[in-house]
């Protein structure tokens, strides 16, 4: 399956639009990870703990979106957009949403 942020795929014709597809993931960062990140915050530098959590959440959202497009009989998802949101009382939850248009290619 081709996944792209562009509205078209070079050299390929879109023959049918199957609909908008989404992938959503909400994940929390546990106390241990949060504590390790706070230490990194204090001493400076990148927080690989949060970066890894973000990378995993984004990959899961993309996979979920791709699976939904596959179930619609699509060959590709075009116009992909990824959104991030922090949720919860103490902003302890991360939501990642991937969306795009499932299409058939000629």
C-alpha positions in Angstrom: 0.0 0.0 0.0 1.3 3.4 -0.9 1.0 6.0 1.8 1.7 9.7 0.9 1.0 13.2 2.1 0.6 14.4 -1.5 -2.8 14.5 -3.1 -1.6 12.4 -6.1 0.9 9.7 -6.9 3.3 10.5 -9.7 2.8 8.2 -12.7 -0.3 6.6 -11.3 -4.0 7.5 -11.9 -6.5 7.5 -9.1 -9.5 5.6 -10.5 -11.8 5.5 -7.4 -12.1 7.2 -4.1 -13.0 4.8 -1.3 -13.4 7.3 1.5 -11.6 9.0 4.3 -9.7 6.7 6.7 -8.4 7.4 10.2 -6.0 5.8 12.7 -6.2 7.0 16.3 -3.9 6.1 19.2 -4.1 7.5 22.7 -1.2 6.5 24.9 -0.1 7.4 28.4 3.4 7.9 29.7 3.9 5.9 32.9 5.5 7.2 36.1 8.9 5.7 35.5 9.2 7.2 32.0 7.8 10.5 33.3 10.4 10.6 36.1 13.3 9.8 33.7 12.1 12.6 31.3 11.9 15.1 34.2 15.6 14.3 35.0 16.4 15.0 31.4 14.4 18.2 31.6 16.5 19.3 34.6 19.9 18.5 33.0 19.0 19.4 29.4 19.1 17.5 26.2 16.7 15.5 24.2 14.1 13.2 25.9 14.4 9.9 24.0 11.7 8.5 26.4 9.1 10.8 25.0 10.5 10.7 21.5 10.2 6.9 21.5 6.6 7.1 22.8 5.8 9.6 20.0 7.4 7.5 17.3 5.5 4.4 18.5 2.2 6.1 18.7 2.6 7.6 15.2 3.6 4.2 13.7 0.5 2.6 15.3 -1.8 5.3 14.0 -0.4 5.0 10.5 -0.8 1.2 10.6 -4.4 1.5 11.8 -5.2 3.9 9.0 -3.5 1.6 6.5 -5.5 -1.4 7.8 -8.8 0.5 7.4 -7.9 1.5 3.9 -7.0 -2.1 3.0 -10.4 -3.3 4.3 -12.0 -0.8 1.9 -10.1 -2.4 -1.0 -7.8 0.6 -1.5 -4.3 0.5 -3.1 -3.1 3.8 -1.5 -3.9 6.5 1.0 -3.3 10.1 -0.3 -3.3 13.4 1.4 -2.2 12.0 4.8 -2.3 14.4 7.7 -1.0 13.6 11.2 -2.2 15.5 14.2 -0.9 15.4 17.8 -2.8 16.4 21.0 -2.0 16.2 24.7 -4.9 15.1 26.9 -5.7 14.5 30.5 -5.7 16.4 33.7 -2.0 16.6 33.9 -1.4 16.3 30.2 -0.3 12.7 30.7 -1.9 11.3 27.6 -0.8 11.7 24.0 -3.2 11.4 21.1 -2.0 10.8 17.6 -4.4 10.8 14.7 -3.5 10.0 11.1 -6.1 10.6 8.3 -6.1 10.4 4.6 -8.2 9.4 1.6 -8.2 5.7 0.6 -8.0 5.3 -3.2 -7.9 2.7 -6.0 -5.1 3.1 -8.5 -5.2 2.4 -12.3 
